[in-house]
Structures are given as C-alpha cells and as structure tokens.
Amino acid sequence: MMKQIALVSMTLLVFAGGCSRNTIAETYGEDARKIIQATLDKNDAWTKMEELCDGIGYRLSGSPGLEQAVEWAVASMKADGQERVHTETVMVPKWVRGNEWAKMVKPHEYELHMLGLGLSVGTPPNGITAPVVCVKDEKEFEALGDQMKGKIVLFNNPMPEYHPEKGAQYGTAVRFRSRGPRMASEKGALACLVRSVTAYSLRSPHTGATSYDKETPKIPAAAISTEDAAMISRLTARGEEVIVKLKMDAKNHGMVPSANVIGELRGSTRPDEVLVIGGHLDAWDVGHGAHDDAGGCVIAMEAINVLRRLNLIPKRTIRVVLWTNEENGLNGGRQYAKDHADEMPKHIGAIESDSGVFAPKGISVQHRDANIQAIAAKQLEDILQLLEPINANMVKEGWSGADISPMKPAGVVLMGFMVEGSTYFHLHHSHADTLDKVNPDELSRCVAALAVVSYVLADMPGRLGVPSEN
C-alpha cells in the first residue's frame, strides 16, 4: 500500500508541476495531490461502511433499519464537524415483504429461488397455483393473446453480458420488472414472474421495484433466478406443462415519515452557492446495500471530511445529501427539489454516486440544454486531468442519477460518479450486496476522486456549464 501511495504521489508531483496546458491543472494541481495523498494514506470510509452495513443492515423505506441509518448519518456527520447537519422530512411507502416462496409442482416438484418485487401485492392466503406461459419479449407476449388468461406469465428476457463500450445494458432487461405485472394483468394473468435482472447468477434472485396503474387489477409479481427462468422456459419449449405455486405475504402499509439527511462544508466566500454530492441511504431488504448505495453515501460524507481535515475550504458550499426512498419511490429526490426550489438557481451542480464503489472511472454529465451540457463536459475534461494518476479521468455525456433527476427542470448541471461496472449487476438488489464485496483500496480512491472534483467545482472562478471569459 505504501509503495502505491508513493507512486501516486510522485506521479501527481510531476503532473502538477509540469502541466501548463490549462488553468485548472496549474491552479489545483497541488491541492489535488494533497487530497489524493491524504485520502489514500488515511480515511474513515471503511469504518463508516462497517457501521452502516454490518451495524445496521438493510434499510428499506419504512423499516426500523432506515430510521436507524438516518440517526447514524446525522451523528456521524456531526462527529466529523460538518455544518448545518439536519434532516428534512419525506413521506415514503412502507412495503413489507413478509414470508414468500415459490415452487414448481409439475412436471416435478422443485423449489424456485425467488424474491417478491418491491411494492407487489401479496397472493391470497392459500397462494396461487397455475400453469406458466413464457415470453422473452413484447412480440412473443402479444402473440400469446388470450392464452395468458388464468396463467402465470414468466418474462424470460436475459440481460446481456457486460460490454466494455455499451456497459451493463441494464435497460434492455429491467423494463419487464417494472411493466411486466401490468402487461400480464391486462391479459388476465393471475401472477407475474420475471427473470432476475442480472447477467451472472449462482441461483441468486434479484429484487427491485415494480409498478401498477389504477385501471389494471394488481397481481402478485416476483423475480426468480436466471437458472430457474431458463429451466422453465426450456420445459415449456419442449411442450411440457409447467405448473407453479406462488405464495407471497407482501403488504403495503401506506405512507410513513422518513427523512433526507444533509450536512455541509460551508463555502468561504460564496456560501449561498451550492454543489450537491450524495447517494441514497435506503436499500432493499436483502443483503446490506453495500454497493447500492451505502458506498455512495459514505464517499460523499468522507469527501468533505477529507477536505475539512486538510483545511481546504472552497469558495462555495459543498452539501452532502443522503436521499431516502430511491429504491421504491424516489420520494427523497423529489422532496429535496421541492424543498429547495428557491435555491435551485444557486445550485452550481449535483453529483450522484449510485453505481457502486468499485475503481473510479470519471464523471458523466447531463443538462436539459445540449449546449450547456457540451460546455460542462469540456470543462470536466480539463478538471479530471487532475485524476489521471488514479485513472479516473473519463468524461461522458448522458445519464447522471435518479435522485438528482428532479433538479433537471430547474437547469442544474447533473453529474454521475462513474466506476468500473463489470460486476455491479452481479450483486445489485440481491442477498450478495454485502460489505465483503467492497475493496477498501477502491473505496478510498472513490473518496479521493469525489473530493478532488467537488473541491474544484466548488472553488473555481466560474460555474460549470458557463463559458469561460478567458
């Protein structure tokens, strides 16, 4: 570890001293070196991860775990000396999974590995037993027509393998998790099963939110492992009748109070101008939400902690926001945008971390105006030269994050913290998202990268997305 730190330090010294191609590198090279060196040398991110993941565990909206996490985050940021630490009330859904199971009863008995989808209704007390029909896409679905009436519909839509250029391609598979139950209900189905949204599995089911509409009857919905989905699909393709029994006690208990947690590193000369950084504090009721999204919360908390310890106080305020209810409602993000609507013109940007805390790669940028987005991307290319020593200097235009998306209509420049994502969806929304999957060195590099970018954005003379006068 010490050899790695020394190598990074030497590289940064050469970069900061020898680069004269842009003002950002000249102005902030030494500060970036200090931030990276100090973070890699020592930080409290791993301790915070242990407290949140091992000490509290799952944190689904409406659960005691989430409220414990809110209290922990407030206490942790106050202990670090952050300013204006407080909570802001958000109403969130309280959905309780309860007992659940599924098994194939024909052509032979076989326990299925399943997880009910978030916000799903439960089955009748005796469960639902019915034949299964399989479809892989919308074309096959429409072709079945009335054949789905009285059946259980299985959407066996495989998620592609991770692609170096295209990424995880999550969107190609997740659509049936959110829309499948409504689609199946419209055709008279009794229940809906979806293939877990992952390209890698050891019979590990992955949950996630689903949704209903007012016009269509609500039917129970669950994810099953990719192996089980593939097996059922093979059986039905051979002409076998597959019958499954599904039992779910899931229940929605209405809306209950939760909170976003906020803490700040107040700006020295323009404290009313704000850069938001953060992640979502809630997590599914399986695993401990280590990568999704304890890591995103912790690196934001620790980024301003590192800056405070180094006495690097930027001109503008860096505000950490830990959002509630991202997983099954997004009410935390919406409420923040509503509560701070008058401040939005003073928000110079927002960075969300919700892709895990693997090796940092860079920043994505998004804005409602394509010209401003392009200007911001070019500026970020200059800023992220400071992260070349830790290989985190990639800039992309496009998606930023769910929790910060409600700020888009107000014209805030939105950014996503990008990491190496080849294995993220192996763990996503599953029992496997636990702290042992987090690499402490990669976690520290994420803290360093976010601290450098946040400091420069909050301190530089101009605002991101505004053309330089030079």
N, C-alpha and C positions, 0 to 999 in steps of 0.2 A: 504493500500500500504506500509506504514512504517513497519507494522508487517512482511509483506512478505520480505522486504529488510533486516530486522534484522535477519529473519530466514535463508535467503540465506547467509548472512554474517557469521553467526555462523557456518553454515554447511561448508562453504569454509574454515574457520579458522581451523576447526577440520581436514578437508581433507588435507589441505596444510601442516599442522604441523605434522599429524600422518602418512602420507603415505610415505613409504620408498621403495616401490616396483619398482619404475622406476625413472630414472634420470629426465625425463620431469616433473613429478609431484613435485619432490624435487626442481628443478631449477625454475619452473614457477608457482608454486602454489600461492605464494604471489602476483605475478603480475596478475594472473587470478582473484584472489579475488578482487584486486583493480579495475580491468577493469569491472567486473560484478557489483560490488557495485556502482561504479561511474555511470555506464550506467543506472542501474535501478533507481538511485537517480535522475539523470537529463540528458537529451539528447535532441537534436534538431530534431530528426527524424520525429515526428508528425508535427512540423511546416513545415518541408520540404515537407511532404506529402500533407499538405494543399495547399502550394504554387504550387506544381506541378499538383495535381489532381483538386482541386477546382479553383485555379487561372488560369490554362492553359487549362485543359481538355484533349480532345482526341488529339492524336499525331501520326496520320498515316503518313507514308512516303510521302513526297511531299507536306504535308499540312503546313499552317502557324503555327499550333499548335506545330508541331515537331520542327520547327526552333526557335520558342519562347522557347521551352524546352531546346534546345541546348544553347541558350543565358543565360537562367536561371541557368543551371548547371555550366557553366563557372563562372558566377557571384557568385554563391553560394559557390563554392569551393575556389575561390579567397578570399571571405569574411572570410572563415574558416582558411585562412592562408596556404592552401595547395600549394605545389611547382609544377613548370612546368605545370601549368594548361593551356591547349590549345585544339584546335580542329584539327582533321585530316579529310580531305575531302573524302566523299564517294558518289558515284553516286547511286541513288536509283530510283525505279519506282514511278511515280506519277499516282496512280489509284484513280479515283473519283467515288463514288457510285452513286450520283445523286438520282433522285426520283425513287422509286420502290414500287411495290405492287403485290400481287397475290391473286386470289380468285377462289374458286370452283364455277362453273356455272351450273354444273349438278352432281348429281341429284337435288341439290337445291343450291341457292346462299349462299356462306359462305366465309367470309374474312379469309384468311390464314395469320398466323403470320410468316413472312419471313425476311431473311436478305440475300442479294446477297453475294456470296462468293468472297473473295478478288482476284483481277486480272481477274474476269469473264468479258466476253464481254457482251454488252447490247443486248436487243431484238430489232427487227425492231420497227419503231415509233408506230405502232399500236399494239405492243405486240405479243405474241404467244398464241394461243388458240388451245388446242389439248387434246385428251384423255390421261389418265395416266395409265401406267403399273407399277406394284410394284414388287420389288425383295428384298429379305433380305440378299442374299449372292451371291458369284460368281457362285455357282451351279444353282441357280434359274435364274440368269442372262443369262448364256449360254443356258439354256433350252428354253428361250423365242425366241432366234434367230431373225428372220425377223419380229416378232411381234412388235418389238420396232420401226420400221421404221415409221416416221411421228408422233411419240408419244412423250410424256414427260415421262421420266423414273424417278421413285422415288426409291431411295435406302433406304429402311426402315430397317436399321441394328441397333438394340438397343445397347447402351453402357451398359455393366454390372454395377451392383451396386458396390460401393467401397468395397474392400475386405481387411481385416486387414493385410494379408500377401501378396496378389497379387497387392494391391494398386488399382488405378483407372482403370487400363486396357484400357487406352486411345487408345492404338494402335490397339485394336480389332475393333474399330469403325471408326477411323479417316481416314482409307485407302480410303473409298468411297468419302470423301470430297476432297481428293487430286486427286484420279484417276477416280472417277465416271464420270465426264464430258467427258473425253477421251474415256472411255469404251462405254458410251451411244452414242457418236458421231460415233464411228466405226460401230455401228449397225443402223445408220440412224436416230437416235432420233433428235428431234428439240430442246429439252432443258433437263436439268437435275435438279432434286430436291434431297436433301439428308436430312435424319433425323438429327437434331441437335446433335452434339457430346456431350451429357451430359446424366447422369442417373437421373437427377432431373429437373423438369421444372414446371413453372406456365405459360404455353404458352409462354415461353421466347425463341426466336430463338437465336442461337449461330453462329456467322460467323467464318471465317478462310480462309486461302489461298487455292486456287486450282491451277492446272497447266494444260497446254496444250502441245502438241508436234507439230512439223512442218507438219507432214504427215496427221493429222486428222483435219477436219474443227472444228473451235471453236464454241461451242454452249453455250448459257446462263446457268448459274448454280447458285442455291440459296439453302440455308438451310431453313427448315421450323421447327416449334416447334415439339417436340416429340408427343404432343397430336394430332396435325393435321396430322402428318405422320401416326400415329396409326389409326386414323379415316379413312383416305383414304384407308389404307391397309385393314381395316375391310370391307369397302364398296366393294372394288374390289373382295375380297374373297367371298362375297355373290353373285357375278355376276353382280353387278351394274356397269354401265358405269360412270366413273368419268371424267369430263372434267374440266380443269383448264386453266385460263387465267393468263399469267405472263407478267408483264411489268417492264423492267429494263432499266434505262438510263446510266448504268455503262460505263465508258470510260477510256482507258489507254492513258495518255498524254506523254508517253515516259520517258526518264531518266532525272532526275534533281539533282542538288548537295544538299547534306546534310552533316552530319559530325558525327564522333565518338568524344566523349568528354573525355579528360584524365586529371587526376590530381594525384599527388604523395605525399606520405610521404617518403622522401628520406632516404635511409639507411645510417647508421653512418659510417660503415667501408667497406661495400661491395655494394655500391650504384648501381653498374652496374648489380648486380644480382637482378632479379625482380620476385615478386609474384603478379599476376594479380587477382583482385577481381572486380566484377561488375554485371550489368544486362543490359537489353535493354531499351533504352529511348523511342522508338516508341511504340505506342499502337493503337489498332483498333479504328475506327471512331464511335464506340458505347461505352457507359459508359465512364469512365475516366481512365481505365487501372490501377486501384489502386493496385490490387494484381499482375496484369500482364501488366507491370512489374515495375511500379513506386516504389513499395516496394523494389524490388531487387536493383534498382539504389540507393535508399535512404539509405538502410542499409550499402551498401558499402561506400558511401560518409561519413556516420556518424561513421562507424567503425574507419576510420583513423582520424576522427575528435576527437573521444574519446581518442585515443592513443596520439594524439598531445597535447590535454589538460592535459593529465597525464604525459607528457614528457617521454613517453615510446617509444623511437625511436629504432626500430630494426636494426640489422646489415645490412640487405638487404632492398631494396626498396619495398614498397607496392604501387602498381599502380592501381588506380581506373580507369576502362574503362567502359564508358556508351555507349553501341553499338547502332547504328541506324539500322533500316530496318531488324530487326529479323523476324517480323511477316509475311512479304510478299516478302522475297528475301534473307535474311541472308547476304546481301552485306557488312554490317558493320563488321561482324565477319571475313569474307573472306578478306576484305581490311586490317583489323588490322594484320592478319597473314602475308599478303603480305608486308605491310609497315614495319613490324618489323622482317622480315625473318632473317636478320643478327643477331638479338638479341635472336632468339629462343634458342640457346644453353645456354643462360644466364637466361632463364625463368625457375625458380625453380618450378613453378606450376601455375595453374589458377583455381579460384573458381567462378562459375557462380550461381547466385540466380535468378531462373525463375520459381518458383513453388508456389509463394505467400509468404506472411509474416505472416503465422499462427505460432503456437507454434513450435519453432525449435526442430528438432529431431536428427540431426547429419550431416554427410558428406558421399557422395558416391564418389568413386574413379575409374578412368579409365586410362588405358595406352595401347599403341599399343603392348607392351611386357607384357605377362601374368605374368612373374616372377617379373618384376618391379612393376606391379600393386599389386601383393600379398604382396610384401615388403612394399609398400606405405600404404596398408590397415592395416598391422600390426602396423606400426609406428603411423598411425592415431588413432588406438585403444588406444595407450598409451597417445597421446596428448589429445584425447577427454575425458579422465578421468577427466580432469580439468573442464569439462562441466557437470559432474554428478549432481551438485547441481541445475542445471536448466533443467535436464532431456534431454540433447541434446548430448548424447554420443554414438549414434548409428553410425556404420560404415558399408557400403555396397560396394561391388564391382559391377561395371556396368556403366550405362549411367551417363554422367556428365552434359552436356548442349550443346545447339545448337550453340551459339555464340563462344564458345571456341573450338568447334569441329575442325575447320580448323587448329588448332595448334597440333592436334594429330599426323599427319605425321612427324612433327618435333621432336617428342619424349617428348613433355611437359606432365607432370603429370596433368591430368584434374580432377577437383572435382566439384560435385554438392552440393549446400546447400539444405539440406533436411528439410522439415517441415511436420507437421501433415496435411495430404492432403485429408481428407474425404469429404470436401465441396468445394475444389478448383474448380472442374469442374461444380459446380452449377453456378458459376459466369463467368467462362472462356469465353472470346470473346463475351460477352453479354452486354446489357444495364445495367445489375446489378453490374458490376465490378466498384463500386464507393467507396469512402473513408469510408462511414459508415459501410462497411463490414470489415474494418480493426480494430482489437483490439489493442489499444495503448500499453497495457502491453506486448502482444505477439510481437508487433513490437520492443519494447525495448529489449526483450530477444533475438530477432534475431540479433539486433545490437551487443549485448554483446557477443553472441556466435561467430559471424563472427570476431569480434575484437580480441577475445582470440585466435582463430585458426590462424588468419592472423599473429598476432604478434609472436606466437611461431614458425610458419613455416618460417617466415622471419628472425627470430633471432637465431634459434637453430644451433648448430655447424655443423651438417651435412645437406645434402639435402634430401628431401623427395624422397623415392624410391631407395636411395643408402644405402646398408647395413652398419650398424654401425660397427666401428672398435673395439668397446668395447666388 
